[in-house]
Amino acid sequence: MARAKDPVCKMEVDEEQAAGQSDYEGHRYFFCSTVCKRKFDQDPARYAAD
Ligand SMILES: [Zn+2]
């Protein structure tokens, strides 16, 4: 089971159960909720740092 870290809230999410995903600068990010995905999409540079 693949795990990823939601870059917005720092929660661990299961990639298959993620509420959303976004690609930014060659990296794929997964989100626990559509709220986190929306925040990321509005300002990806702020969250993609780590
Ligand atoms: Zn989240």
PDB file of the backbone (N, CA, C, O) and the ligand in Angstrom, with CONECT records:
HET     ZN  A 101       1
ATOM      1  N   MET A   1       0.854  -1.198   0.000  1.00  0.00           N
ATOM      2  CA  MET A   1       0.000   0.000   0.000  1.00  0.00           C
ATOM      3  C   MET A   1       0.890   1.249   0.000  1.00  0.00           C
ATOM      4  O   MET A   1       1.713   1.446   0.895  1.00  0.00           O
ATOM      5  N   ALA A   2       0.710   2.059  -0.994  1.00  0.00           N
ATOM      6  CA  ALA A   2       1.556   3.241  -1.144  1.00  0.00           C
ATOM      7  C   ALA A   2       1.044   4.382  -0.266  1.00  0.00           C
ATOM      8  O   ALA A   2      -0.146   4.694  -0.231  1.00  0.00           O
ATOM      9  N   ARG A   3       1.977   4.974   0.422  1.00  0.00           N
ATOM     10  CA  ARG A   3       1.638   6.087   1.305  1.00  0.00           C
ATOM     11  C   ARG A   3       2.292   7.358   0.809  1.00  0.00           C
ATOM     12  O   ARG A   3       3.413   7.342   0.300  1.00  0.00           O
ATOM     13  N   ALA A   4       1.583   8.452   0.964  1.00  0.00           N
ATOM     14  CA  ALA A   4       2.142   9.746   0.591  1.00  0.00           C
ATOM     15  C   ALA A   4       1.767  10.748   1.662  1.00  0.00           C
ATOM     16  O   ALA A   4       0.827  10.532   2.427  1.00  0.00           O
ATOM     17  N   LYS A   5       2.498  11.836   1.714  1.00  0.00           N
ATOM     18  CA  LYS A   5       2.226  12.864   2.707  1.00  0.00           C
ATOM     19  C   LYS A   5       1.484  14.016   2.038  1.00  0.00           C
ATOM     20  O   LYS A   5       1.935  14.590   1.047  1.00  0.00           O
ATOM     21  N   ASP A   6       0.357  14.323   2.607  1.00  0.00           N
ATOM     22  CA  ASP A   6      -0.394  15.489   2.145  1.00  0.00           C
ATOM     23  C   ASP A   6       0.445  16.736   2.463  1.00  0.00           C
ATOM     24  O   ASP A   6       0.718  17.011   3.631  1.00  0.00           O
ATOM     25  N   PRO A   7       0.854  17.486   1.441  1.00  0.00           N
ATOM     26  CA  PRO A   7       1.756  18.618   1.680  1.00  0.00           C
ATOM     27  C   PRO A   7       1.081  19.809   2.360  1.00  0.00           C
ATOM     28  O   PRO A   7       1.761  20.714   2.844  1.00  0.00           O
ATOM     29  N   VAL A   8      -0.231  19.812   2.397  1.00  0.00           N
ATOM     30  CA  VAL A   8      -0.947  20.939   2.993  1.00  0.00           C
ATOM     31  C   VAL A   8      -1.103  20.745   4.500  1.00  0.00           C
ATOM     32  O   VAL A   8      -0.739  21.625   5.279  1.00  0.00           O
ATOM     33  N   CYS A   9      -1.639  19.608   4.910  1.00  0.00           N
ATOM     34  CA  CYS A   9      -1.880  19.387   6.338  1.00  0.00           C
ATOM     35  C   CYS A   9      -0.875  18.432   6.963  1.00  0.00           C
ATOM     36  O   CYS A   9      -0.907  18.205   8.173  1.00  0.00           O
ATOM     37  N   LYS A  10       0.029  17.862   6.144  1.00  0.00           N
ATOM     38  CA  LYS A  10       1.100  16.960   6.594  1.00  0.00           C
ATOM     39  C   LYS A  10       0.601  15.602   7.052  1.00  0.00           C
ATOM     40  O   LYS A  10       1.349  14.838   7.663  1.00  0.00           O
ATOM     41  N   MET A  11      -0.644  15.299   6.764  1.00  0.00           N
ATOM     42  CA  MET A  11      -1.187  14.009   7.128  1.00  0.00           C
ATOM     43  C   MET A  11      -0.731  12.945   6.143  1.00  0.00           C
ATOM     44  O   MET A  11      -0.542  13.228   4.960  1.00  0.00           O
ATOM     45  N   GLU A  12      -0.554  11.723   6.626  1.00  0.00           N
ATOM     46  CA  GLU A  12      -0.235  10.629   5.713  1.00  0.00           C
ATOM     47  C   GLU A  12      -1.516  10.137   5.056  1.00  0.00           C
ATOM     48  O   GLU A  12      -2.528   9.916   5.722  1.00  0.00           O
ATOM     49  N   VAL A  13      -1.456   9.968   3.735  1.00  0.00           N
ATOM     50  CA  VAL A  13      -2.622   9.484   3.013  1.00  0.00           C
ATOM     51  C   VAL A  13      -2.236   8.267   2.178  1.00  0.00           C
ATOM     52  O   VAL A  13      -1.124   8.168   1.660  1.00  0.00           O
ATOM     53  N   ASP A  14      -3.181   7.356   2.067  1.00  0.00           N
ATOM     54  CA  ASP A  14      -3.033   6.205   1.196  1.00  0.00           C
ATOM     55  C   ASP A  14      -3.297   6.684  -0.240  1.00  0.00           C
ATOM     56  O   ASP A  14      -4.355   7.244  -0.525  1.00  0.00           O
ATOM     57  N   GLU A  15      -2.351   6.464  -1.120  1.00  0.00           N
ATOM     58  CA  GLU A  15      -2.491   7.003  -2.478  1.00  0.00           C
ATOM     59  C   GLU A  15      -3.769   6.534  -3.172  1.00  0.00           C
ATOM     60  O   GLU A  15      -4.358   7.274  -3.961  1.00  0.00           O
ATOM     61  N   GLU A  16      -4.194   5.311  -2.879  1.00  0.00           N
ATOM     62  CA  GLU A  16      -5.408   4.800  -3.534  1.00  0.00           C
ATOM     63  C   GLU A  16      -6.679   5.369  -2.924  1.00  0.00           C
ATOM     64  O   GLU A  16      -7.733   5.361  -3.561  1.00  0.00           O
ATOM     65  N   GLN A  17      -6.587   5.863  -1.692  1.00  0.00           N
ATOM     66  CA  GLN A  17      -7.769   6.404  -1.017  1.00  0.00           C
ATOM     67  C   GLN A  17      -7.799   7.933  -1.044  1.00  0.00           C
ATOM     68  O   GLN A  17      -8.738   8.548  -0.539  1.00  0.00           O
ATOM     69  N   ALA A  18      -6.780   8.535  -1.629  1.00  0.00           N
ATOM     70  CA  ALA A  18      -6.656   9.993  -1.590  1.00  0.00           C
ATOM     71  C   ALA A  18      -7.872  10.664  -2.224  1.00  0.00           C
ATOM     72  O   ALA A  18      -8.443  10.168  -3.195  1.00  0.00           O
ATOM     73  N   ALA A  19      -8.248  11.793  -1.655  1.00  0.00           N
ATOM     74  CA  ALA A  19      -9.408  12.537  -2.165  1.00  0.00           C
ATOM     75  C   ALA A  19      -9.073  13.283  -3.442  1.00  0.00           C
ATOM     76  O   ALA A  19      -9.961  13.689  -4.192  1.00  0.00           O
ATOM     77  N   GLY A  20      -7.780  13.459  -3.680  1.00  0.00           N
ATOM     78  CA  GLY A  20      -7.371  14.152  -4.894  1.00  0.00           C
ATOM     79  C   GLY A  20      -5.872  14.069  -5.074  1.00  0.00           C
ATOM     80  O   GLY A  20      -5.138  13.708  -4.154  1.00  0.00           O
ATOM     81  N   GLN A  21      -5.426  14.409  -6.275  1.00  0.00           N
ATOM     82  CA  GLN A  21      -3.988  14.459  -6.530  1.00  0.00           C
ATOM     83  C   GLN A  21      -3.684  15.558  -7.533  1.00  0.00           C
ATOM     84  O   GLN A  21      -4.524  15.932  -8.351  1.00  0.00           O
ATOM     85  N   SER A  22      -2.458  16.065  -7.446  1.00  0.00           N
ATOM     86  CA  SER A  22      -2.022  17.111  -8.365  1.00  0.00           C
ATOM     87  C   SER A  22      -0.571  16.857  -8.748  1.00  0.00           C
ATOM     88  O   SER A  22       0.224  16.387  -7.935  1.00  0.00           O
ATOM     89  N   ASP A  23      -0.240  17.169  -9.979  1.00  0.00           N
ATOM     90  CA  ASP A  23       1.146  17.107 -10.419  1.00  0.00           C
ATOM     91  C   ASP A  23       1.707  18.514 -10.444  1.00  0.00           C
ATOM     92  O   ASP A  23       1.097  19.439 -10.980  1.00  0.00           O
ATOM     93  N   TYR A  24       2.879  18.654  -9.856  1.00  0.00           N
ATOM     94  CA  TYR A  24       3.521  19.959  -9.836  1.00  0.00           C
ATOM     95  C   TYR A  24       5.015  19.756  -9.982  1.00  0.00           C
ATOM     96  O   TYR A  24       5.633  19.056  -9.180  1.00  0.00           O
ATOM     97  N   GLU A  25       5.598  20.366 -11.005  1.00  0.00           N
ATOM     98  CA  GLU A  25       7.028  20.276 -11.279  1.00  0.00           C
ATOM     99  C   GLU A  25       7.541  18.843 -11.219  1.00  0.00           C
ATOM    100  O   GLU A  25       8.557  18.556 -10.586  1.00  0.00           O
ATOM    101  N   GLY A  26       6.818  17.953 -11.890  1.00  0.00           N
ATOM    102  CA  GLY A  26       7.285  16.579 -12.026  1.00  0.00           C
ATOM    103  C   GLY A  26       7.047  15.685 -10.825  1.00  0.00           C
ATOM    104  O   GLY A  26       7.469  14.528 -10.820  1.00  0.00           O
ATOM    105  N   HIS A  27       6.383  16.202  -9.814  1.00  0.00           N
ATOM    106  CA  HIS A  27       6.097  15.420  -8.622  1.00  0.00           C
ATOM    107  C   HIS A  27       4.593  15.305  -8.444  1.00  0.00           C
ATOM    108  O   HIS A  27       3.847  16.248  -8.707  1.00  0.00           O
ATOM    109  N   ARG A  28       4.162  14.138  -7.994  1.00  0.00           N
ATOM    110  CA  ARG A  28       2.734  13.952  -7.772  1.00  0.00           C
ATOM    111  C   ARG A  28       2.435  14.055  -6.280  1.00  0.00           C
ATOM    112  O   ARG A  28       3.083  13.418  -5.450  1.00  0.00           O
ATOM    113  N   TYR A  29       1.443  14.870  -5.967  1.00  0.00           N
ATOM    114  CA  TYR A  29       1.055  15.085  -4.572  1.00  0.00           C
ATOM    115  C   TYR A  29      -0.348  14.532  -4.349  1.00  0.00           C
ATOM    116  O   TYR A  29      -1.218  14.615  -5.216  1.00  0.00           O
ATOM    117  N   PHE A  30      -0.540  13.966  -3.158  1.00  0.00           N
ATOM    118  CA  PHE A  30      -1.842  13.380  -2.818  1.00  0.00           C
ATOM    119  C   PHE A  30      -2.430  14.117  -1.626  1.00  0.00           C
ATOM    120  O   PHE A  30      -1.711  14.634  -0.771  1.00  0.00           O
ATOM    121  N   PHE A  31      -3.760  14.149  -1.591  1.00  0.00           N
ATOM    122  CA  PHE A  31      -4.446  14.958  -0.580  1.00  0.00           C
ATOM    123  C   PHE A  31      -5.502  14.160   0.156  1.00  0.00           C
ATOM    124  O   PHE A  31      -6.144  13.270  -0.402  1.00  0.00           O
ATOM    125  N   CYS A  32      -5.665  14.505   1.439  1.00  0.00           N
ATOM    126  CA  CYS A  32      -6.650  13.824   2.279  1.00  0.00           C
ATOM    127  C   CYS A  32      -8.055  14.284   1.952  1.00  0.00           C
ATOM    128  O   CYS A  32      -9.023  13.559   2.181  1.00  0.00           O
ATOM    129  N   SER A  33      -8.167  15.496   1.412  1.00  0.00           N
ATOM    130  CA  SER A  33      -9.483  16.065   1.146  1.00  0.00           C
ATOM    131  C   SER A  33      -9.405  17.017  -0.039  1.00  0.00           C
ATOM    132  O   SER A  33      -8.328  17.461  -0.435  1.00  0.00           O
ATOM    133  N   THR A  34     -10.576  17.318  -0.593  1.00  0.00           N
ATOM    134  CA  THR A  34     -10.607  18.266  -1.702  1.00  0.00           C
ATOM    135  C   THR A  34     -10.243  19.670  -1.219  1.00  0.00           C
ATOM    136  O   THR A  34      -9.775  20.498  -2.000  1.00  0.00           O
ATOM    137  N   VAL A  35     -10.460  19.934   0.072  1.00  0.00           N
ATOM    138  CA  VAL A  35     -10.072  21.234   0.633  1.00  0.00           C
ATOM    139  C   VAL A  35      -8.557  21.412   0.528  1.00  0.00           C
ATOM    140  O   VAL A  35      -8.078  22.462   0.102  1.00  0.00           O
ATOM    141  N   CYS A  36      -7.812  20.383   0.919  1.00  0.00           N
ATOM    142  CA  CYS A  36      -6.351  20.459   0.835  1.00  0.00           C
ATOM    143  C   CYS A  36      -5.905  20.562  -0.622  1.00  0.00           C
ATOM    144  O   CYS A  36      -4.997  21.329  -0.939  1.00  0.00           O
ATOM    145  N   LYS A  37      -6.521  19.815  -1.484  1.00  0.00           N
ATOM    146  CA  LYS A  37      -6.141  19.890  -2.892  1.00  0.00           C
ATOM    147  C   LYS A  37      -6.367  21.295  -3.446  1.00  0.00           C
ATOM    148  O   LYS A  37      -5.537  21.814  -4.193  1.00  0.00           O
ATOM    149  N   ARG A  38      -7.480  21.901  -3.081  1.00  0.00           N
ATOM    150  CA  ARG A  38      -7.790  23.241  -3.577  1.00  0.00           C
ATOM    151  C   ARG A  38      -6.772  24.255  -3.061  1.00  0.00           C
ATOM    152  O   ARG A  38      -6.329  25.133  -3.803  1.00  0.00           O
ATOM    153  N   LYS A  39      -6.409  24.131  -1.797  1.00  0.00           N
ATOM    154  CA  LYS A  39      -5.399  25.035  -1.252  1.00  0.00           C
ATOM    155  C   LYS A  39      -4.084  24.886  -2.000  1.00  0.00           C
ATOM    156  O   LYS A  39      -3.431  25.875  -2.336  1.00  0.00           O
ATOM    157  N   PHE A  40      -3.702  23.640  -2.257  1.00  0.00           N
ATOM    158  CA  PHE A  40      -2.449  23.384  -2.972  1.00  0.00           C
ATOM    159  C   PHE A  40      -2.507  23.972  -4.376  1.00  0.00           C
ATOM    160  O   PHE A  40      -1.568  24.634  -4.818  1.00  0.00           O
ATOM    161  N   ASP A  41      -3.591  23.734  -5.062  1.00  0.00           N
ATOM    162  CA  ASP A  41      -3.713  24.194  -6.454  1.00  0.00           C
ATOM    163  C   ASP A  41      -3.691  25.718  -6.566  1.00  0.00           C
ATOM    164  O   ASP A  41      -3.296  26.265  -7.596  1.00  0.00           O
ATOM    165  N   GLN A  42      -4.112  26.389  -5.511  1.00  0.00           N
ATOM    166  CA  GLN A  42      -4.111  27.856  -5.536  1.00  0.00           C
ATOM    167  C   GLN A  42      -2.715  28.430  -5.352  1.00  0.00           C
ATOM    168  O   GLN A  42      -2.413  29.523  -5.832  1.00  0.00           O
ATOM    169  N   ASP A  43      -1.864  27.681  -4.651  1.00  0.00           N
ATOM    170  CA  ASP A  43      -0.528  28.209  -4.360  1.00  0.00           C
ATOM    171  C   ASP A  43       0.469  27.055  -4.180  1.00  0.00           C
ATOM    172  O   ASP A  43       1.013  26.869  -3.092  1.00  0.00           O
ATOM    173  N   PRO A  44       0.704  26.284  -5.244  1.00  0.00           N
ATOM    174  CA  PRO A  44       1.528  25.075  -5.112  1.00  0.00           C
ATOM    175  C   PRO A  44       2.943  25.339  -4.617  1.00  0.00           C
ATOM    176  O   PRO A  44       3.499  24.523  -3.882  1.00  0.00           O
ATOM    177  N   ALA A  45       3.528  26.452  -5.004  1.00  0.00           N
ATOM    178  CA  ALA A  45       4.914  26.729  -4.615  1.00  0.00           C
ATOM    179  C   ALA A  45       5.067  26.831  -3.101  1.00  0.00           C
ATOM    180  O   ALA A  45       6.121  26.516  -2.549  1.00  0.00           O
ATOM    181  N   ARG A  46       4.011  27.269  -2.446  1.00  0.00           N
ATOM    182  CA  ARG A  46       4.045  27.419  -0.991  1.00  0.00           C
ATOM    183  C   ARG A  46       4.111  26.072  -0.283  1.00  0.00           C
ATOM    184  O   ARG A  46       4.730  25.948   0.774  1.00  0.00           O
ATOM    185  N   TYR A  47       3.471  25.065  -0.869  1.00  0.00           N
ATOM    186  CA  TYR A  47       3.365  23.778  -0.182  1.00  0.00           C
ATOM    187  C   TYR A  47       4.348  22.737  -0.694  1.00  0.00           C
ATOM    188  O   TYR A  47       4.637  21.766   0.005  1.00  0.00           O
ATOM    189  N   ALA A  48       4.862  22.921  -1.891  1.00  0.00           N
ATOM    190  CA  ALA A  48       5.682  21.882  -2.499  1.00  0.00           C
ATOM    191  C   ALA A  48       7.119  21.884  -1.987  1.00  0.00           C
ATOM    192  O   ALA A  48       7.905  21.009  -2.350  1.00  0.00           O
ATOM    193  N   ALA A  49       7.466  22.846  -1.159  1.00  0.00           N
ATOM    194  CA  ALA A  49       8.844  23.002  -0.700  1.00  0.00           C
ATOM    195  C   ALA A  49       9.416  21.739  -0.069  1.00  0.00           C
ATOM    196  O   ALA A  49      10.556  21.367  -0.348  1.00  0.00           O
ATOM    197  N   ASP A  50       8.626  21.074   0.784  1.00  0.00           N
ATOM    198  CA  ASP A  50       9.158  19.841   1.381  1.00  0.00           C
ATOM    199  C   ASP A  50       8.286  18.686   0.991  1.00  0.00           C
ATOM    200  O   ASP A  50       8.552  17.550   1.386  1.00  0.00           O
TER     201      ASP A  50
HETATM  202 ZN    ZN A 101      -4.960  17.298   4.050  1.00  0.00          ZN2+
END
